[in-house]
Amino acid sequence: MDEKQEFEMGLLNGVGEQMLAHTIEKFDVKLEHTEFGPKLIGTYEELEKAKVFLYEAIEARLNQLEGKK
């Protein structure tokens, strides 16, 4: 049985519910609530993709708020 190792990634400040829902839907990760806050659980590769997606989503939202396109 070739089971992939799972890792945890804490969520960045500024991640909204909609961003989080899209991330969970788009990538093979799951959300876990811990005493230290919510974390994404998944393989290293999937967490890396999710991290890039979240950074880009936050950047796009900040640009939108600043009036940039």
Steps between C-alpha positions, in 0.01 A plus 500: 500500500655828387354759733621859466610689807270780611616835631332793676498864393364781714277746320626844406342809652240640265369169365125539477237228500449519124874474429525206737202325340651544152835367622345187652295446185791556259775304678520166678517651849273492801433748778569412861424718800764488774552684825753716312257588223389350171748304288500344158605135482634334187806387310791739473432557130131578551573735790755687288243546223239609755745752651573659160126513426427670834782754460374590153139524621598731787714714268213527250260601777741765633547640150123510457461691827771747395325559168763323290403249234 
